[in-house]
């Protein structure tokens, strides 16, 4: 069965759940569902206790705090991402003098900061059936609510957040007794402000659009039209091959960009970026460069989303992050050497590097074997230990036939332990990438 869109576009209905094709003003677009990271860094958090919201006001504040606590707990439970731990289990552990880390990974806290309300009489008019103007009184009740919430890691007390929310609600009636109560309106605000709580704590899905390019060279119109017909039929693999053929035969950047979009639609964003890197190197086209930048940003987003995959070990998670970061700066036809420069935790660093090497080889990236490095070191009568300069590393990598070196290491200890990398271009001897200091690199 197929689903038909405007301007005659047709795609298989089953495929529409993954990547949809839409036509707005007959400009062909591919619709993708992609994941984004939450506002709060909840990496490594599996068990959460929703603690009672705090309030320092009177009865209305206390009622709002109780309601916000219930709504937050229900929302977090409905996400089905965390294991919800009872606040009483946390309080009992504290009374016994135990570490709450044995029971929970993070505490969710909230606070009601402000509640303002006012009720005002207003005058209205209407004309009755006799044409007489009738003046009447009606009442308006308005409330404004401000609150915030955050997470606290049980491991070290690190605060994640806060996120502040502020909203208002109102009601109008002809009698003051019929107005919604202040508590009711406050609850409406809380419901509205917490409706997207999932986007603050777990990865979420959004819809993005990729517009297919049109070729300006009219001589290529038959080939481009044939590829577009495959897209409209929902045959994305065949369409991608058709666009690739146009690129290879005529160096059409428009065809190359369309092929990269179809790579992405088929879940091969990394291949799309690698291909567009080659196109940009050949053509220097701004369109190719912009497309490559967008793909690299999407890969970075995917890498950050993968950090939230609780099924991965810290080694797998950090290795995946490093792989994506390194792939973004690799030259055409890369030949990679990954050097373990960790002063401590050598075995842990080797585990991460082994994961990286496995994936790079699987993705078709050449990696210099350790035996080749050992051979070069032996011939040069040199030991890679202690404080080795970048110049020495570049020299060894060059002799081993590498064109890119990844220098990997581990710093810190305990909760502060983190993996870090630097990438050197052997031809220029310059640093082309260095990992940041974000918590995503924590082990």
PyMOL commands that set and color helices and strands:
alter all, ss='L'
color gray80, all
select helices_A, chain A and resi 6-8+15-17+59-79+87-95+100-102+176-178+182-193+198-201+218-232+236-250+253-265+269-283+286-306+314-327+346-362+370-380+390-399+414-416+439-441
alter helices_A, ss='H'
color red, helices_A
select strands_A, chain A and resi 2-4+10-12+19-24+27-36+47-50+54-55+83-85+106-127+133-153+159-173+204-211+335-340+366-367+404-411+418-425+430-434
alter strands_A, ss='S'
color yellow, strands_A
deselect
rebuild
show_as cartoon
